[in-house]
């Protein structure tokens, strides 16, 4: 029998493993820094002295830190209302999309569903073919959704990709869960709400991330279907602010009135660069804070929802 000294411990690292792990962690750290630096650059420029940031001299550390940019930007016309519209469409749109995807994904696994294959294939068809922009606009106008808050919600409720993920995830769950509920007299809706839905948390969290990011970042639907300024989203305001940064900088300087003594110093006076940086941070930060809350479900949900068995 071999002695204990001659038996290699399964947990003992090979001589070449340590350098590999060092380079591996170093590579991932550099990659993470490269991904995070653009967000960091936006933040430090939004809180730095505006005359310095306008020259492009703020790269690693903020200079002349102040927060007046944010207070002045929120005083610009329409920003507060646009933020409420973006939050409302993100929360309501995400909730509707997640519930619809969960229910349809569950129903497409039920063999007793009428014309199940036909409806499923019809849904898949829409992933590859669409009528185009003009028919889409005519449809929205005919349904009375133009200049309506619901134009942000209803067109995005049914998402074929999300439904496919949920369907595959449900198929990977034990069939005995549903059979036990049916034996106890539960109907289709009750089985879905009380048995299946609580067990879909990973895939639903994954869908919620996709839907929330899409809703929060969307601005083209506002551009195409909305002319009422009360329904402008924050992202559309960012789009217009970037294009009109120079005039908005002058407007922000005059928020407190035309009195020269009320206008801020050069360090805090708004510039086109400060407008762009500040509004970009306001738009990006909410998603950055929300994402970590769902991250622990993301990998599990996307893997189980993409691979059956």
C-alpha positions as CSV (number, residue, x, y, z in Angstrom):
1,X,0.0,0.0,0.0
2,X,1.3,3.5,-0.7
3,X,2.3,5.5,2.3
4,X,0.5,8.7,3.2
5,X,3.5,10.8,2.1
6,X,3.2,9.4,-1.4
7,X,-0.5,10.2,-1.8
8,X,-1.1,13.6,-3.4
9,X,-3.9,15.6,-1.6
10,X,-6.7,16.4,-4.0
11,X,-6.8,19.9,-2.6
12,X,-3.1,20.5,-3.0
13,X,-2.4,23.0,-5.9
14,X,0.0,22.1,-8.7
15,X,3.1,24.2,-8.9
16,X,1.8,26.1,-12.0
17,X,-1.7,26.8,-10.6
18,X,-0.7,29.8,-8.4
19,X,0.8,31.9,-11.3
20,X,-2.2,31.1,-13.4
21,X,-4.6,32.2,-10.7
22,X,-2.7,35.4,-10.2
23,X,-2.8,36.3,-13.9
24,X,-6.4,35.1,-14.1
25,X,-7.6,37.4,-11.2
26,X,-5.4,40.3,-12.5
27,X,-7.0,39.9,-16.0
28,X,-10.5,40.0,-14.6
29,X,-9.7,42.9,-12.3
30,X,-8.4,44.9,-15.3
31,X,-11.4,44.0,-17.3
32,X,-13.8,45.1,-14.5
33,X,-11.9,48.4,-14.1
34,X,-12.2,49.1,-17.9
35,X,-15.9,48.4,-17.7
36,X,-16.5,50.5,-14.6
37,X,-14.3,53.5,-15.6
38,X,-16.9,55.1,-18.0
39,X,-19.4,55.3,-15.2
40,X,-16.8,56.6,-12.8
41,X,-15.8,59.2,-15.3
42,X,-19.3,60.4,-15.6
43,X,-19.7,60.7,-11.9
44,X,-16.5,62.5,-11.1
45,X,-17.1,65.0,-14.0
46,X,-20.6,65.7,-12.8
47,X,-19.4,66.7,-9.3
48,X,-16.2,68.5,-10.3
49,X,-15.8,72.2,-11.0
50,X,-17.6,72.8,-14.2
51,X,-14.9,75.1,-15.7
52,X,-12.3,72.3,-15.2
53,X,-14.5,69.5,-16.5
54,X,-15.3,71.5,-19.6
55,X,-11.6,71.5,-20.4
56,X,-11.4,67.7,-20.1
57,X,-8.9,67.9,-17.2
58,X,-10.9,65.6,-14.9
59,X,-9.8,62.0,-15.5
60,X,-9.0,60.2,-12.3
61,X,-10.1,62.3,-9.3
62,X,-12.8,64.9,-8.9
63,X,-11.6,68.5,-8.6
64,X,-13.5,71.3,-6.8
65,X,-16.3,68.9,-5.7
66,X,-19.8,70.4,-5.6
67,X,-23.3,69.0,-6.0
68,X,-25.0,72.1,-7.4
69,X,-25.2,70.5,-10.9
70,X,-27.9,68.1,-9.7
71,X,-30.0,70.7,-8.0
72,X,-29.8,73.0,-11.1
73,X,-30.6,70.2,-13.6
74,X,-33.7,69.1,-11.6
75,X,-34.8,72.8,-11.8
76,X,-34.8,72.6,-15.6
77,X,-38.3,72.5,-17.0
78,X,-39.8,69.0,-17.3
79,X,-37.0,67.0,-15.6
80,X,-38.9,66.1,-12.5
81,X,-42.0,65.0,-14.4
82,X,-39.9,63.0,-16.9
83,X,-38.3,61.2,-14.0
84,X,-41.7,60.2,-12.6
85,X,-42.8,59.0,-16.1
86,X,-39.6,56.8,-16.4
87,X,-40.0,55.3,-13.0
88,X,-43.7,54.6,-13.6
89,X,-43.2,53.0,-17.0
90,X,-40.3,50.9,-15.6
91,X,-42.2,49.6,-12.6
92,X,-45.6,49.0,-14.3
93,X,-44.1,47.8,-17.6
94,X,-41.8,45.4,-15.9
95,X,-44.5,44.0,-13.6
96,X,-46.9,43.5,-16.6
97,X,-44.2,41.9,-18.8
98,X,-43.0,39.5,-16.0
99,X,-46.6,38.4,-15.2
100,X,-47.6,37.9,-18.8
101,X,-44.4,36.0,-19.7
102,X,-44.8,33.8,-16.6
103,X,-48.4,32.9,-17.4
104,X,-48.0,32.4,-21.1
105,X,-44.8,30.4,-20.6
106,X,-46.6,28.2,-18.2
107,X,-49.6,27.8,-20.5
108,X,-47.4,26.8,-23.4
109,X,-46.3,23.8,-21.4
110,X,-49.9,22.6,-20.9
111,X,-50.8,19.9,-23.5
112,X,-54.5,20.6,-23.0
113,X,-54.2,24.2,-24.2
114,X,-56.3,24.7,-27.3
115,X,-54.1,25.0,-30.5
116,X,-51.0,25.2,-28.4
117,X,-48.5,24.5,-31.2
118,X,-50.2,27.0,-33.5
119,X,-50.1,29.9,-31.0
120,X,-46.6,29.1,-29.9
121,X,-45.3,29.0,-33.5
122,X,-47.2,32.2,-34.2
123,X,-45.4,33.9,-31.3
124,X,-42.0,32.6,-32.5
125,X,-42.8,34.1,-35.9
126,X,-43.0,37.6,-34.5
127,X,-39.4,37.3,-33.3
128,X,-38.1,37.3,-36.9
129,X,-40.7,39.3,-38.9
130,X,-42.4,42.5,-38.2
131,X,-44.6,44.9,-40.3
132,X,-42.2,47.9,-40.0
133,X,-42.3,51.3,-38.5
134,X,-45.2,52.9,-40.5
135,X,-47.7,50.0,-39.8
136,X,-46.6,50.1,-36.2
137,X,-47.4,53.8,-36.0
138,X,-50.7,53.4,-37.7
139,X,-51.6,50.6,-35.3
140,X,-50.8,52.7,-32.3
141,X,-52.7,55.6,-33.6
142,X,-55.8,53.5,-34.5
143,X,-55.8,52.0,-31.0
144,X,-55.6,55.5,-29.5
145,X,-52.2,54.9,-27.8
146,X,-50.4,57.9,-29.3
147,X,-49.9,60.6,-26.7
148,X,-50.9,58.1,-24.0
149,X,-48.9,56.7,-21.1
150,X,-50.0,53.2,-22.1
151,X,-48.0,53.3,-25.3
152,X,-45.0,52.6,-23.0
153,X,-46.7,49.6,-21.4
154,X,-49.0,47.6,-23.7
155,X,-46.7,47.0,-26.8
156,X,-44.0,45.6,-24.5
157,X,-46.2,43.2,-22.4
158,X,-45.8,40.1,-24.6
159,X,-42.1,39.4,-25.2
160,X,-41.5,36.1,-27.1
161,X,-37.9,35.7,-25.8
162,X,-39.0,36.0,-22.2
163,X,-41.9,33.5,-22.8
164,X,-39.5,31.0,-24.3
165,X,-37.2,31.3,-21.2
166,X,-40.1,30.7,-18.8
167,X,-41.5,27.8,-20.9
168,X,-38.1,26.0,-20.8
169,X,-37.7,26.7,-17.1
170,X,-41.2,25.3,-16.3
171,X,-40.4,22.2,-18.3
172,X,-37.3,21.7,-16.2
173,X,-39.4,21.7,-13.0
174,X,-40.7,18.4,-11.5
175,X,-44.0,17.6,-13.2
176,X,-45.2,16.1,-9.8
177,X,-45.7,19.7,-8.4
178,X,-48.5,20.4,-10.9
179,X,-49.9,16.9,-10.7
180,X,-50.2,17.1,-6.9
181,X,-52.0,20.4,-7.1
182,X,-54.4,19.1,-9.7
183,X,-55.1,16.0,-7.6
184,X,-56.1,18.3,-4.7
185,X,-58.6,20.0,-7.0
186,X,-56.6,23.1,-8.0
187,X,-57.5,24.6,-11.4
188,X,-55.1,26.0,-14.0
189,X,-55.0,29.6,-12.6
190,X,-54.7,28.5,-9.0
191,X,-52.0,26.0,-9.8
192,X,-50.1,28.8,-11.6
193,X,-50.5,31.4,-8.8
194,X,-50.0,29.2,-5.8
195,X,-47.6,26.4,-7.0
196,X,-45.8,27.4,-10.1
197,X,-45.3,31.1,-9.7
198,X,-43.5,31.0,-6.3
199,X,-41.1,28.4,-7.8
200,X,-40.2,30.6,-10.8
201,X,-38.2,33.2,-8.8
202,X,-34.8,32.8,-10.6
203,X,-36.2,33.1,-14.1
204,X,-38.7,35.8,-13.2
205,X,-35.8,37.9,-11.6
206,X,-33.8,37.4,-14.8
207,X,-36.7,38.6,-16.9
208,X,-37.3,41.5,-14.6
209,X,-33.7,42.7,-15.1
210,X,-34.0,42.5,-18.9
211,X,-37.4,44.2,-18.9
212,X,-36.5,47.0,-16.4
213,X,-33.3,47.9,-18.3
214,X,-35.2,48.0,-21.6
215,X,-38.0,50.1,-20.2
216,X,-35.7,52.5,-18.4
217,X,-33.4,53.1,-21.4
218,X,-36.1,53.3,-24.0
219,X,-36.6,56.7,-25.7
220,X,-37.5,55.9,-29.3
221,X,-41.2,55.2,-28.4
222,X,-41.4,58.7,-27.0
223,X,-39.8,60.1,-30.1
224,X,-42.2,58.2,-32.4
225,X,-45.5,58.2,-30.6
226,X,-45.5,61.1,-28.0
227,X,-45.7,64.8,-28.6
228,X,-47.2,65.7,-25.2
229,X,-44.4,67.1,-23.1
230,X,-46.1,65.8,-19.9
231,X,-45.5,62.3,-21.1
232,X,-41.8,62.7,-22.0
233,X,-39.5,60.1,-20.4
234,X,-36.2,61.0,-18.7
235,X,-34.3,59.2,-21.5
236,X,-35.9,61.3,-24.1
237,X,-35.1,64.4,-22.1
238,X,-31.5,63.2,-22.0
239,X,-31.6,62.8,-25.8
240,X,-32.9,66.4,-26.3
241,X,-30.5,67.8,-23.6
242,X,-27.5,66.3,-25.3
243,X,-28.6,67.9,-28.5
244,X,-29.4,71.3,-26.8
245,X,-26.7,71.3,-24.1
246,X,-25.5,74.8,-24.9
247,X,-28.8,76.5,-24.7
248,X,-29.7,74.5,-21.6
249,X,-26.5,75.6,-19.9
250,X,-27.5,79.2,-20.3
251,X,-31.0,78.4,-19.0
252,X,-29.6,76.7,-15.9
253,X,-27.5,79.7,-15.2
254,X,-30.6,81.9,-15.2
255,X,-32.8,79.7,-13.0
256,X,-32.3,82.0,-10.1
257,X,-33.1,85.1,-12.1
258,X,-31.4,87.5,-14.3
259,X,-29.5,89.3,-11.5
260,X,-25.8,88.9,-12.1
261,X,-25.2,88.5,-8.4
262,X,-27.4,85.4,-8.4
263,X,-25.5,83.6,-11.0
264,X,-23.0,81.0,-9.7
265,X,-19.3,81.3,-10.1
266,X,-17.4,79.8,-13.0
267,X,-16.7,76.7,-11.0
268,X,-20.4,75.9,-10.5
269,X,-22.0,77.7,-13.5
270,X,-23.5,75.1,-15.9
271,X,-21.7,74.2,-19.1
272,X,-22.7,71.9,-22.0
273,X,-20.3,69.3,-20.6
274,X,-21.8,69.5,-17.1
275,X,-25.3,69.2,-18.5
276,X,-24.4,66.0,-20.4
277,X,-22.5,64.4,-17.5
278,X,-25.1,65.2,-14.9
279,X,-28.1,64.0,-16.8
280,X,-26.3,60.9,-17.9
281,X,-25.5,60.0,-14.3
282,X,-29.2,60.6,-13.3
283,X,-30.3,58.2,-16.0
284,X,-27.7,55.5,-15.3
285,X,-27.5,55.3,-11.5
286,X,-31.0,53.8,-10.8
287,X,-30.2,50.7,-12.9
288,X,-26.8,50.4,-11.4
289,X,-28.4,50.2,-7.9
290,X,-31.2,47.9,-9.0
291,X,-29.1,45.3,-10.8
292,X,-27.2,43.9,-7.7
293,X,-30.5,43.2,-6.1
294,X,-31.4,40.6,-8.8
295,X,-27.8,39.5,-9.7
296,X,-27.9,36.4,-7.5
297,X,-30.9,35.1,-9.5
298,X,-29.5,36.0,-12.9
299,X,-27.1,33.2,-13.7
300,X,-29.3,30.5,-12.2
301,X,-32.3,31.8,-14.0
302,X,-30.7,32.3,-17.4
303,X,-29.0,28.8,-17.3
304,X,-32.1,26.9,-16.2
305,X,-34.3,28.8,-18.6
306,X,-32.0,28.2,-21.6
307,X,-31.1,24.5,-21.2
308,X,-33.7,21.7,-20.6
309,X,-32.8,18.7,-18.6
